[in-house]
Amino acid sequence: MTELTLTRQDFEQARARVAPHTYHTPMLTSRSLSEATGFEVRLKAELFQKGGSYKVRGPTNLIAQLSDEERSRGVICSSAGNHSQGVAIAARQYGVQAVVCMAENATPSKIAATEGYGAQVVLHGNIWDEANERALELVEERGLTYVHPFDDPRLIAGQGTVGLEIMDDFPGADIIVVPIGGGGLISGVSMAVKSINPDIRVIGVESSGAPAMKLSVEAGHRITLDEVDCVIDGLTVKRVGENTRSVVSRFVDDIVTLPDEQIFEAVLWLMARAKLVAEGAAAAPVAALLHDLIDAPPGSKVVAVLSGGNLDVEQLRGMRWN
């Protein structure tokens, strides 16, 4: 299999497709976080993106490249989280019918949000894998185009537009810290920023209860976790993508992990100190900073990517810590 490498031109072309339909999200300063870490910290606030996360970027780039005939058949994905809403929003922007498969136990609020963006929701099974099996069946039955949540090169290129905006707004950045689930965001961001500045460091953050990318990179091939001990949707992945594993192994400088408890503490820290509502995955880079996991000289210019703001309040309320 040829290793995926996208160029500066690939990302600029993706930006030309994505920019008319998305927001150039702000780069926020945080005096409190800078003082706490000794770095000059900026927060890339994708929680202000359409749909509340970066996830609209990749599907927008993908759907923009479909033929008229493919668009007429529609697109499909499987997700109970931000990917479903990102696909629904992107499809609506191009007048394309979107189908989203979710497990039958998906929260009513997520179902309602996805339907509110115009997608048809199909409930199937009790876990994502079963819902995904139904999505793949519908691809065959109805000729729909499957929008992978993280491993499609067109999707990765779209997510990488986050990196171009970071370099526009903070060109002197030394380090960019990015959460890792399946790896689509960090793959795009790492290639995009290093196409501009090869010396910039990119550090990924995973839940210690679901370190699928870290273990896969260390093994030199994809591994499948037997089980995960993680309740944060955006970080709970048993098996990362083959494209994303390859990209991360070549373009990402380090991966650090933290337990969910420390990540949720960062959610609360952002609320209290920065007045920002970030979902669990989005707070992971801040958690890594607060727990001194980023090895860099004092004064380094660091960007933490806040990937989204669709916080599951009921989940947060249910957490109990000693």
Secondary structure, DSSP 8 states (H G I E B T S, - for coil): -------HHHHHHHHHHHGGGS----EEE-HHHHHHHSSEEEEEEGGGSGGGBGGGHHHHHHHHTS-HHHHHH-EEEE-SSHHHHHHHHHHHHTT--EEEEE-TT--HHHHHHHHHTT-EEEE-SSSHHHHHHHHHHHHHHH--EE--SS--HHHHHHHTHHHHHHHHH-TT--EEEEE-SSSHHHHHHHHHHHHH-TT-EEEEEEETT--HHHHHHHHTS----S------GGG--SS--HHHHHHHHHH--EEEEE-HHHHHHHHHHIIIII-----HHHHHHHHHHHTT-----TT-EEEEEE-B----HHHHHH----
